[in-house]
Amino acid sequence: MFSLSRNDMWLMLGFTAVVLLAPLWLQPFGAGYPDLLQKFAIFGLFAVGYNILFGLTGYLSFGHAAFLGVGSYTAVWSFKLLSLNAIPAVILGTLLAGLFAVVIGFLSLRRSGIYFAILTLAFAQMSYKLAYSVLTPITNGETGLRVLRDDPRIIDNMLGATHEGSPIATLFGIGMQGYSAFYFSAIILILGFYISVLIFRSPFGLKLRAIKSNQNRMQYTGYNTRPYLLWAFVISGMYAGMAGSLLAVTDPLAGAERMQWTASGEVVLMTILGGTGTLLGPIIGAALIKYSENIFSAFNESALHEAFAFLPGFIENFLVTIIHPFVGEGWHLTLGALFMIIVIFLPGGLMDGMSRIARRWQARKQRSEEADSSQGEG
């Protein structure tokens, strides 16, 4: 059985501590409140799963929002038909997204490169249109699928469980709101990260890296690469379905907008910003994008005037005019500019930048030690 190395165990311990203590160390940055912490955990999980496909195999999918939506719809139907307990909802959302990924992956992986990306985008848009209009009895169309008080909830009724007020997801009686919902999502993120580390270090992960390096050479050595690619696609889709089910756990609502191409593009940005093919990079990218969305989207014109009120009037108005298009509803311009800077100067993402800094610091330290030793010999 495959086991983690000592360095990976330390990585897991450090990652677990950082995630569980996030409400404390993120408080000074204005990011310690539950709603934003939940987004960090959920979209971090989404990006970790996407990195298993894109980071290890190099296959760029623009259709992962479809699995996110399937997970959300399945979780809400679990709340409506079975129980408000979050465990069955997450399990069913993950499994159904995996089954959907088998079908989409089997068809899409007949092509590679840009053709694969276009196929996944087409399937995602088809799924979005189906959820928005054709499958209205299942998805409730543009209104979205909600959990209602008079839903059957067979298991809850059999156990005599009662729910007062608006129905919310629970974990054996604990309401999935606020910090409870964050820690539930955080534990699943930690488990998902642990599985990702196992995949990266396993022979299966090594084969995926070989496919990314040179798929033709892998085939020449006798390996049929299609099953490995399909497994990577399905695992990645299951991660997306799990993230979608967690979105429904924290807010019992599923809408077709979660299946739009913009959600697929967002996870691509997260992975590339953090560092494609790295373990921590996608999580850092997800946190950066969600934090930027929270900070920059909150600045409107009046907030900018308040921020620059200490300056002379003409300078204040000039700065507000320049900055205003990049904040508020236009915060995506800031994200786009940040993405361009990183792709141009750090094509390996933020993790690549950190590695460069570490290597330079280590080289400088080594030169300093060599200089000291030569002076001592002299």
N, C-alpha and C positions, 0 to 999 in steps of 0.2 A: 504494500500500500504506500502511496506517495505521501510524504510528510514535508512540512516546511522546514527550511533551514533556520539557524539561530537568528540571522539577520531579518528574515521574514517574520519570525515570531516577535522580534523587537518592533518591527514595522507595524504589526497588528496591534501590539500593546499600545504603542504611541498613537496610532490612528484611533483606537477605541477611546483612549483618554481624551484626545482632542474633540472627538464627536460628542461624548457624554458630558464634557465640561463646556461645551459651546455656549450655553446660556450665560456663563460667567465671563469667559474671555472675550466674547463678542459684544458684551454690554457696552464697553467704552466706545465701540464703533457704531453704536446705534442699531445693532443687528441682533440683540439678544432677546427679542420678543418672539412668541411662539409661531405666529403666522409665517414670518420670514425663515425661521429655523426649520419649519416643516418643508418649505420650498427647497432649502439647501439640501435636506436629507433626501427628499423624493426625486428631485432632478439630478442630484448626485448619483443616486441609484440608476436612474435612466441613462446617464452618461457612462457609468461603469459598464453597463450591459452593452451599450452601443460600441464601446471601445473594444469589446471582445471580437466583434465583427470587423469594424473598420481598422482598429489599431493592429490587430494580429494578422488579418488576411489582406487588408488594403481594399476590400470591397466597400465602396461608398454607397450607402442606402439613403434615399430620400423618402422612405416610406414608413419609418418606424413610428410615426404618429398614429398609424392605423392600429398598431398593437397597444399603444397607450390608450386609445379610445376603447378598444375591445375590453381591456382590463377595467376601465371605468364603468362601462355599461354592465359588465358581468357582476362587478361588485355591488352596484346599485340594485340589480335584479336579485342578488343574494340577500340584500337587506330587505327587499320587498317580499320575497317568497319564502325565505328560510328563517333568517335570524338577523338581528342587528349586531351580532358578534362579528368582530373584524376578522377573525381567523379564517372562517369559511370563505368570506368575501375575497381575501387576499389569495387564498389557495385556488379558488375557482377562477379568479381573474387571471392568475398566472398560467394555469393549465389551458384555459380556453385561448389565451393569446398565443401560447405555444402551439396549439393545434392549428390556429390560423396561420402562424408563421411557417408551419410545415407546408401548407398549400402554397403560400406566396413564395417561399424560398424554393420549392421544387420547380415552380414555373420560372422564376426570375433568374435562378442560377444556371439556366441554360445559356445565358449570355454573360459576358464579363465587361469590365470597364464602364464606359459611359452608357452602354446599352443596358447593363444591369441597373445603373442608377435611374435611368429613365423608366424602366419597367417598374421598379419599386415606387417611384413617384406616381406612375399611372395607377397602380393598385391602391395606393393611399388615397388618391383623389377619387377613385371609384368608391372606396369605402366611405369617404366623407360624404359623397353625394347620396349613397345608399342610406347612410344614417340620417342625413338631412331631410330626405324626402321619401324615398321608396319604402324604407323600413320604419315608417312613422309609428305603426302599432307597437314596435319593439323599442324604438329610441325616443319616441315622442317628438321627433322632428326638431324644429328650430327652438321650441320651448325648452327642451331638455328633459331628461328623465329624473324625477325626484322621488324621494322616499316620503310616503304619506302615512298618516296615523291609522287609516283603515286598511292598510295592506295586510294580506293574509298572515305572513310570517309564521309558517307552520311549526317550526321548531320552538320558537318562543312561546307560542300558544300551548304546545304540548307540555312544555316545562312550567307553564304558568307565569312566565316572565311578563311584567307589566312595564310600560314606559309612559311617563307623564310628560306633557308638553310636546315640543317638536321632536320628532324621532331623530336621534343621533347615533352614530356607531358607538359600540361599547366593546370592552375587553373584559369579559367576565364581571360585568357590573361597573367597570371604570369607564366613564365617558371619554370618548376620543376627541377631546377638545383641549386647546391650550397646550401646556407642557406635556400632558399625558399623550396627546397625539404625536408630539415631536419625538418623545422617547420611544414610542412604538415604532415610528418611522426610522429613528436612528438605529435601533436594534436590528431592524431588517436591512438597513444600509450596511451595518457592520458585517452581518452574515453574508450579504451580497458581495462585499469587498473581499471577504475571506475566500469565498468560492472563486472570485476573480483571480486572486493570488494563486490558488491551487491550479487553476487553468493555465495561467501564465507560466508556471513552473513545471507543468506536467509534460509528458511526451506528446500529448494531444496539442498543447499550446505550441510546442516546438514544431510540430508538423504544420500548424497554421502559419507560423512565422516563415517556414520554408516555402509555403504556397505564396506568401506575399513577396518573398525574395525572388523566386523563379518557379512559377507554376508548371511551365513546360518541362523543366528539369525534373521536378517531382514526378511527373507522369512518365518520363523516360526511365526512371528508376523502378517503375512498377506500381507506384501508388495511384489509386483512383482518388483524385482530390475532391470529387463531387460530394461524397458522404461527409467528409470533414467540413466542407464549406456549409453544407446543409445543417449539420449539428451546430456550427458556430452561429448561423443565422437563427436557428430555433432558440438557442440559449439566449441570444441577444434579444429576440422577440419576447421571451418569457420575462426577462428583466424589465422590458418596457411595459408589459402587461402588469407586472407587480407594481411598478411605479404608478400606472394608471389606477390600479385598485387602491393604492394609498391615497391618491388624490380624492377618490370617492370616500375613503374612510375619514379623512380630515374635513371633507365637505360633501355630504351625501347628495351629490348632483353629478350627472353625466350629460355632456353636451357634445354636439357634432364638431364644435370648434376645436376640441382637443385632437381631432383627426386631420386638421388642415396641414398643408405643406409647410406652413410657417413653424409649426411645432417640430417637424422633422428637421427643418433647417436650423432650428435653435440648438438641437442636440449635436448637430455637426459642428456648429460654432463652439459649443462648450468643449468638445473633444479636441478640436484643433487649437483653441486658445490655451488649454491646459497642457497639452502635449500628447499627440497621437501615439498610441502604443506604450504609454507609461502607465503605471498603476495609479498614481495619485493625480496625474494631470487632469483627467476628465472631471474629477470631483472639484478640483480648484477652479477649473473653467466654469462649471455649473454655479459654484458659489459666487464667482466674480460677476457673471452675467445677471444672476438674480439680485445680487447686492447693487449692481449698477442700475438695474431696472427700478429697484426700490428707492435709491437715492436720487438719481437724475430725473425720474418721472415725477417726483414730488415737487420739483422746482417749477413754479409758474412765474409769470411776469412780475406779479406783486412780491413774491418771495425774493426774486432777484433784486428788486428795488430796495427791499429791506436789507439785504445782504450788503449792498454797495451804498447805503444811505450816508455813510461817513465821508464819502468822496464828494468833490464839487459836482454840481448838477450836470454839466455837460459830459464829464467823464463817466458819471453814473449812467446816464442815458446811452452813451456810446457802448459801454460794457454790456448793458442789458440787451441792446440791439444785436451785438455780436454773439452773445452766449445763448440768448433765448431760443434760437432754432435748434440748439443741441440738448435742450432739457425739456421737461414736461412731456407733451405728446411726441416731441421730436427726439427723445432720448436715444432712439435707434441710430441716429446720426453719430452720436458719441460712441455707441457700441461699434458701428461700422468703422469709425476712425481708429479706435483701439485695435480692432481686428486687423486692419491694414498695417498698422505699425508693427504688430507682433508677427504677422506673416512675412513682412519685408525684412525686418531686422532679427527676428527670432523664429525662423521657419519651423523649428522643433517645438514651439510653444513655450509657456512659462517654465516648465520643468527643464527645458533645454537651457533657458537663461540661468536658472538656478545652478544647473550643472556646470555651466561655463564659469560662473562666479566662484563656485567651490573649487574647480580645477585651478583657476588663477590664484586663488588664495593659498591653495596647497603648494603650487609651484613657487610662489613668493616665499612661503614659509620654508620650503626646502632650500631655496637659494640663500635665505638668511642663515639657516643652520650651517650650510656649507661654508659661507663666509666667516661665521663665528669659529668654526672648526679650523679653517685655514689660518685665521689670526692667532688661534691658540697654539697651533703648531709652530707659527713663526716666533 
